[in-house]
Amino acid sequence: MSQVVTRIAPSPTGYMHIGTARTALFNWLYARGRGGKFLMRIEDTDRERSTPEATDAILRGMQWLGLDFDGDPVSQFENADRHAEVAHQLLASGKAYKCFSTQDEIQAFRDAARAEGKSTLFQSPWRDADPASHPDAPFVVRIKSPIDGVTVIKDQVQGDVTIRNDQLDDMVLLRSDGTPVYMLAVVVDDHDMGVTHVIRGDDHLNNAARQMMIYTAMGWPLPVYAHIPLIHGEDGKKLSKRHGATSVEDYQAMGYPAAAMRNYLARLGWSHGDDEFFTDDQAKEWFDLGGIGKSAARFDFKKLQNLSGQHIAVAQDAALLREINEFLLKNNQPTYDGVQSDGLLRAMYCLKDRAKTFGELLEKGHFILTSRPLDIDEKAAENLNSVSHGILETLTPQLQNVTWSRDELEALGNRVAESLGVNFGKLAGPLRAALAGRAVTPSVFDMMLVLGREETIARLTDAAEKCKD
């Protein structure tokens, strides 16, 4: 079998939609899992709506998601001469024709057909006209569609889709100004790029029958088609801004790791048994077109958060730190300096477990990212009072000589609580306030281990002074 070649072909008219990202992912997984090529084409023929900024947004989204493509992106607009050349080849071979009908004539045909209860598909009087009868007037180039029989789209997701040929019109290939239409451009580009598998949204399913006419007329091999259902919101309606974030970059800014996003998007409409959490390597090995469902997938934020937490928990610490700094940049915040980065890496073991986003992880890691004197928030400050003063005064001197290990610190904490006639829970509140300035933190013993003896004692001493005030 020849090498698999897939592509993603977004229109640069805004941001990178989550649906485009999933289509890109499916194409990437299919190609990469089979040692094939994954290509990028920017469908920028709509010059009014296509902007360089939108192209940049697509490329940023692809880069963040880690979906690398082979070679440079192809610009559809720059291939316009090649598209027109194919239309002229079809004209020369009698597979297409010049149509001189005006918009008024076409409208009159449709009105008359509607009045008679007939099909309003335009039937050009120029289809079989003698070229000698052609006027010196503007014309479009139309393909000669098959008159009878059926066209069958052998779709890997939808199954065989049959369309009666009398429902297909003689599609325009070149406009009257000589510019190629999108439908022609897509086919020529896919053929010239060697695309073997067209995996795209099922909103393009109707286009396939019309595009197949061009392949057949040119004698080109058809690609394998797989039209995947669209993504809906939790309410079952097409995913849009009212459901929340629809841009890929929004999810980066919300603090989701790229690996979690890949995992979640892969599961959105495709399945491999009951597997929910998996790695890129597993996804590449498992992904196939047969695992894609026929019905629309529903975007579920809870599932995304759950997977995100699992990916954060198993990620390499250094890789997490890199992604956290990219997350900060995305939100126009300063990245962490060497001291903060070192502290975060030391603390990562006690921050990763329950954080579902980078924002949650950094909130838990506040204690190591801040420096003395601590800014103690209102809730934590409630734990610093005269009772807390006695606790801190009793515990702090004993930390000077204790072995700095979790077991020894826990044992000391329990001994101090016992000597004061309280359970350890009474100590935890003041210690959280003293060590982090927050009421919700990792375990106080984890914070002590990460901060070290000297910083721990300094923070407790500061807090004891505050209690006196």
N, C-alpha and C positions, 0 to 999 in steps of 0.2 A: 504493500500500500504506500502511496506517496506521503510525504511529510504533511502533517496536519498544520494548516495555517488559519488562524482566527484573527478577528479584528474588533476594535471598538471604534465607532464612528460618530462621536457626539457633534451636535451643532453648538458653536460657541455663542450662545445668545443670553448668557447670564452666568449662574453659578453651576457647579457640578451637582446634579440631582442625585439623590440616594439610589433612584432606580437605574440611572446611568452607571453608577458605581457598581451595583450588583451585576448588571449586564457585563461590564468590564471584567469583574471578578470571575464570572462563569466562563468567559472566553479565555481568560488568563489560566484558570485551573485546567480547562480542557486541553489547551495547547501545552502548558508546562508539564502536565501529567503524562503526555505522550511524546515528549522530546520535540515538540513542534515549535512553530513561531507564533508570536502574538504581536500584531501590528496596530498602529494608531493612525487614524485618518480624521482630520478636522473637516467637517462638512460645512465649509464657510462660503457656500455659493450665495446665500442671502446676505448681500453686502451691507444692507441697511441695518440688519440686526446683529451681524457677526462683528465682534470687537476683539482687539488684541487682549484686552483685560479679561474677557470671558475665556479666551484660549488659555491664558495664564492660570485662571482659576481651575480649569480642567486639569492642566498639567500638575498644578500643586496638589489637587485632590488625588491624582494617580500616584504622585510621589509619596504623599503621606500614607496612602493605603499600601504602599510597597508593591504596586502592580507595574513591574518593569516591562517595557515593550521593546521589540527588536527594531533597530534602525531609527531613523528620524521620523517625526510625524509627517504624514502626507497631507498637503493642502488640496482639497477638492477643486477650489477655485482656480488654482494654478494649472490644473489639468484640462481646463475648458476646451482648448484646441483639440486635444486628443478625443474628448467626448464628441465634439462636432465631426471629427474625422470618421468616427464609427457610424454616425448618422448618415454621412455622405456615402460610405461603403454600402450601407443598407439601401440607400437610394439607387446607387449604381447597379445593385444586384436585383432590383425590382421587389425588394422586401419592404420598402417604404416608398412613400410618394409625396409629392408637393400638393398641398391643399390650399386653395385660394379663397375658400369661404370666409366671409367677414363675420364678425361677432353678431351683427344684426341678422345675417342669414342663418347662423347657427341657432340663435334664439327663436327665430321664426319657425325653424324646423321643429324645435322642442315644443313650442306652443301648439303647433298643428298636431304633433304626435300625442300630446297630452289630451287635446280635445277629442281625438279619435280613440283614446284609451290604449294607445300603442306605447312601446318602449321609447323613452326619451333619449336613449343612447344615440349620439349623433352619427349618422351615416353620410360620409362625405361623397358628394357627386364626383369628386376628382380622383377617387380611389383607382379607377381603371380608365381614366381619361387619356386620350392620345396626347403625348407631350406637344404635338404640333398645335393643339388647341389651347395651350397654356397662355394666359394673358401676361402682359408685362406689368405685374402687380405684386404686392407683398404676399408671401406665402409662409405657412408653417410646414415642417416635415413631420408626417405621421407614419407610424409603423402599420403594416397590414396585419391586423389581428386575425386569427383563425375564425372562419365563419360558422362552422358547425363543430360538433363533438364537445369534448370536455378537457379541461386542464386539471391535472391532479398534482397537488403539492404534497409530496411525501415528507411529512413533517415528523421529526423525531420526538416531539412533545405532544403535538395535537393529533397525531395519526394522519391518515390520508384525508386531505381536504379537497373535495371535488367542486370545481366551478364550471358552470356551463359557458362555453365560449361565446354564445350569443349575448352574454352579459358583459363581455369585455369590449370596450370601444377601441377605435384606432388611435391609440395614445399619441399625443404630440411628443416628438423627440427634440426638435429644434423650434424655438419661437421665431416669430417673423423677423426679429432683429438678428437671427443666427445664433443666439445663445442656447446652450443645451439645458434641458430640464433636469431636475433633481433625479427622477427615476432612471434616466439614461446614465447620468453621472455615476450613480451608485453601482450599477451593473458593470460599467467599463472599469471603474476603479477596482472593484472586487476582483474582476477577471485579471486585470493587469498586475494586481498585488499578489495574485496566486491564492486568493482566499478559498479554502476548501470547505469551511463550515461557517455558515452565517447564523450566529446565535444572537437573537435580538428580541425586543419586546413584541408581544402578540398584537400590538396595535399596527404592526407592519405586515401582518399576515395577508391582508388583501393586496398589498403591494407585490407580494411574491408572484402571484399569477401573472401580473402585468410585466414584472421584471423578467420572468421566465421566457416571455415572448422574445425579448432581446437576445437572451442566451441562445435560444433555439434558432432564431433568424441568423445569428452570427456563426452558428455551428460550434459554439463553445460548450464545454462540459458544465452541467449544473452543479452548484455547491450543495452540500447537505444543509437542509434548513432545520432550525430548531427555534420555534417562536415561544418565548417564555411569558407566562402570565404577569400582569402588572402587579405592583405593590399597593395594597390598600391600607388605610389607617385602621385603628382598632374598631371603628364604627362600620367597617366594611365598604367605605367609600374611597375612591381613588386618593392616594396619599397626596396631600397638599399642605400649604403653610398653616392651615387652620389646625392640623394635627400636631403642630410643633415643628421642629427643625426638619427641613427637607434637603438642605445643602450638606454635602460631605464635610466641608470645612467647619460647619457648626458643631459637628460631633467631635472634631479635634479640639475645638475651643471649649467644649463641655467636659473635656478631660477623659475621653475614652481612649484606651490604647488601640493602635492600629490593628494589632493581632486579634483583639476582641471584635473589632468591626468586621474584619475579614471572616472570622468564624461565624458571627451573627448573620451577615449578609449571605454567606454560603447556605445557611440553614433556612433562609427566607425563600421558600419555594422549592428547595431541594433537600432530600434526606438520604441518609445512609443508615438504615435500620433505626434504632432508637438513639444513635449517637448525637449528643448535643454539643459537648466540648471536644474539640480536636485541634491538632496542630496543622500548620500549612502543609507539611509533608504528608500527613494523613489525608488532608483534603485533596491534594494533587493525585494521590494514589487512588482514592475512592471516587472522585467526581466523574459522573457519566451523565449523558443526556437522559437516560432512562429513569434516573432518580428525580427528575423535575416533575412536579405535579402540574395538572392541567388547570387548577383553579387558582385564583388570585391569593397571594400570601398576605398576611396581616402583620403590620409592623407592631411589635410588642415591646414597649420600653422596659418593662420589668425583666423580660428575658435577656435583653441587651445588657442591662445592669448586672444581672446575675452572671452572665458570661464574662463581662468586663472584670468583675471581682475575681473570678477564677483565673483569668489571664494575668491580672496584676499579681496574684498570689504566687504564680509559678515563674514569673519573669525573672531574668537575670538582673541583679541589682544595678549594674553599670548601664545596661540597656534601658532600664526604667528611668534612671537619672537623665539619660540623654533625651528620652521622650518627654520627661517632665519639663526640661528646659525648653523644648520646642513648644510645649503647651503654654508655658509662661510667655514666650515670644508671641504666640498666636493671640494672647490676651493683652498684648502691649505692656507686659510686666517685665522687670529686670530679671535676668537669669541669676542663678546662685553662684556666689564666689567660691574660691577653693575651700575656705573654712566651712561654709554652709554645706557644700557638696560632700566633703569628708564626713561631716556630722550626719547628713542624710543617709549616706552609705552605711555608716555604723548602726543607724537606727532602723534601717530598712526591714530587718527581720521582725521587728515588732510593729511595723506600720502596714505591711503588705496584706496581712491576713483578712481584714474585714473591710478594706477600702474598695468601693465600687468604681470610683473615679480618681483621677489625680488630685482633684480639689479636696476630696475626703482624705486622701493620704497625706496631703500637705497640712490639712487642719490637724490631723493626729500628730504630725511631725513638727508642729509649731514650737514645741519645747526646745528642739535642737536648732531651730532656725532663728530663734530670738536670742537676745543677749541682755545681760544685766545693765541697768536695773530693769526688772521685768515689768511690763505693763499688764497689770492683773485685771481681768474683766470682772464685771459686776457680780456675776453668779459665783465665780471663784472667790471673790473678796468676802462673800458671806461666810466662808469657812475660816477666815482669819479673825479670831477674837481672843479674849483673855484665856479661854480654855485651850485654844490652839497654841497660844504662847507657851503654856506649861508643857504641852506635848513636844513642841520644837526644842525648847530649852533642855528637856530630858534626853531627846534622841540625838541631837546634833553632836555633843561631845563624844558620844559613844561611837559615832561613825569614823572618828579619827583613826581608830586602831583595828576596826573589824576587817576581816579578809573580804576583799571586794569581789564577792561572787554572789550569785542569786540566792543560793541556799543560806549563806551566812547572813545576807541582808534581810531575807524573810524571817530567819530565826530571831534576829535582833529586833525587827519590827514587832513580832509577836511577843517577845519578852517585855518590850517597853509598854505595849498595850496592856499586858497582864499586870505590870507594876502600877499602872495608872487605874486599874480596875475597869477597863473598857475593852470591847472587842476591836480587832484591827480596823474595821470599817470606820471607826471614829477618827483614826489616824489618817486614813486615805484622803479625805477631803482637804484638810490643811496641807498635806504633802503635795497633792496635785496643784493646789493654788501656788504653793511655794516654788515648785519645780517648773511649772509650765505657765502659770497665770491663767489657766483654764480649768473648767470643771470636768470636761470630758477629755481624757488623755489615754495613752497606753498605760500599762501597769506601772505603778510608782517604782517598782524594783527595776523594770526595764529602763525607765528614764534615768534612774541612778547609775545603772551599768553603762548606759550610752554617754551620759554627761561626765562620768568619772568622779572620783572622790572630791577633788579640790572644788570643782564647779558646783557639785551637789551641796557641799557644806556652805559654800558662799551664798547660794540661793536660799538655803534654809535660814542662814543667819540674817539675810536681808528681810525675809518674811517675818522672823521673830521680832525684828525692830518695828515692822509695820503693825504687828499685833499690839505692841506697846502704845503706838500712836492711837 
